[in-house]
Amino acid sequence: MIGTAVTKVCDLEVGRTGLREREATAAGFEFVSVIAESTSRAGYYPGARPMTVKLIAERPSGRLLGAQIVGWSEAAKRIDTLAVALWNGMTVDDMTSLDLGYAPPYAPVWDPVLIAARKAVDALAALAR
């Protein structure tokens, strides 16, 4: 079990899977944590709302350790993608190649999950230098 959960408070959606920072620290992991801001659908499409994705990745391997999402419509269910990546031991680099569906009413060209994965890859590369 990896501890995936979603909830909704009024219109705000929240999702989590895997370890949070304090749990990763307690378990002895060295990790990087990144936060990516995006939108729930294409920015020009009516109803696009902000979304925040946080990824926690092991150093130096880049293996996904946990994720959290906060946003409005279409936010919380994206945690399922991250739960599958976590369950399968994917690295954030692996995740940048995920083929996620695109259609303006449902997602921007670069899904928030992909944006967060790329940001984590960049953070790990910066630490490796």
DAFEN-V446509 format. One record per residue. RES is the residue in one letter. PSI is psi in radians with two decimals (none if undefined). D_FIRST is the distance of its C-alpha to the first C-alpha in Angstrom with 1 decimal. Layout:
# DAFEN-V446509
[[RES/PSI/D_FIRST] [RES/PSI/D_FIRST]]
This chain:
# DAFEN-V446509
[[M/2.35/0.0] [I/0.00/3.8] [G/0.87/5.8] [T/2.35/8.1] [A/2.60/11.3] [V/2.67/14.9] [T/2.90/18.1] [K/2.28/21.8] [V/1.88/24.6] [C/-2.06/27.9] [D/-0.09/27.8] [L/2.27/25.4] [E/2.45/21.9] [V/2.40/19.0] [G/2.65/15.5] [R/2.68/12.9] [T/2.60/9.8] [G/-2.66/8.7] [L/2.53/11.3] [R/2.98/14.6] [E/-0.83/17.8] [R/-0.57/18.2] [E/-0.68/14.8] [A/-0.70/15.6] [T/-0.81/19.1] [A/-0.54/18.0] [A/-0.06/16.0] [G/0.23/19.2] [F/2.49/18.5] [E/2.34/21.5] [F/2.91/20.7] [V/2.56/22.4] [S/2.26/21.7] [V/2.65/23.5] [I/2.25/24.3] [A/2.36/25.7] [E/2.37/27.8] [S/-2.80/28.5] [T/2.81/29.2] [S/-0.42/27.5] [R/3.13/30.2] [A/2.35/33.3] [G/-0.55/35.2] [Y/-0.19/38.4] [Y/2.40/36.8] [P/2.39/37.4] [G/0.07/34.5] [A/2.27/32.8] [R/2.73/31.0] [P/2.65/29.5] [M/2.45/25.8] [T/2.27/24.2] [V/2.27/21.3] [K/2.24/20.0] [L/2.51/18.3] [I/2.09/17.4] [A/2.44/18.1] [E/2.48/18.6] [R/2.46/22.3] [P/-0.03/24.0] [S/-0.53/21.7] [G/0.08/20.6] [R/2.31/16.9] [L/2.26/14.9] [L/-0.52/12.9] [G/2.91/12.6] [A/2.68/14.6] [Q/2.55/16.3] [I/2.41/18.8] [V/2.31/21.7] [G/-2.82/24.5] [W/-2.49/26.3] [S/2.50/26.2] [E/0.23/23.9] [A/-1.01/21.8] [A/-0.67/18.6] [K/-0.28/17.7] [R/-0.32/18.0] [I/-0.44/14.6] [D/-0.70/13.4] [T/-0.77/15.4] [L/-0.59/13.8] [A/-0.71/10.1] [V/-0.75/11.6] [A/-0.75/13.4] [L/-0.84/10.6] [W/-0.63/8.7] [N/0.14/12.2] [G/0.49/13.2] [M/2.62/16.0] [T/2.86/18.5] [V/-0.52/20.1] [D/-0.76/23.2] [D/-0.72/21.6] [M/-0.45/20.5] [T/-0.28/24.2] [S/0.09/25.0] [L/2.42/22.7] [D/1.50/25.0] [L/2.51/24.2] [G/2.49/26.6] [Y/2.28/29.5] [A/2.30/31.8] [P/-0.64/33.4] [P/-0.25/32.3] [Y/-0.46/28.6] [A/2.61/28.2] [P/2.98/30.5] [V/-0.82/31.5] [W/1.85/29.0] [D/2.55/25.7] [P/-0.57/24.4] [V/-0.74/21.3] [L/-0.68/23.8] [I/-0.77/26.0] [A/-0.72/23.2] [A/-0.76/22.3] [R/-0.72/26.0] [K/-0.68/26.5] [A/-0.71/23.8] [V/-0.79/25.6] [D/-0.70/28.8] [A/-0.72/27.7] [L/-0.70/26.5] [A/-0.70/29.8] [A/-0.67/31.8] [L/-0.50/30.3] [A/-0.36/31.0] [R/none/34.7]]
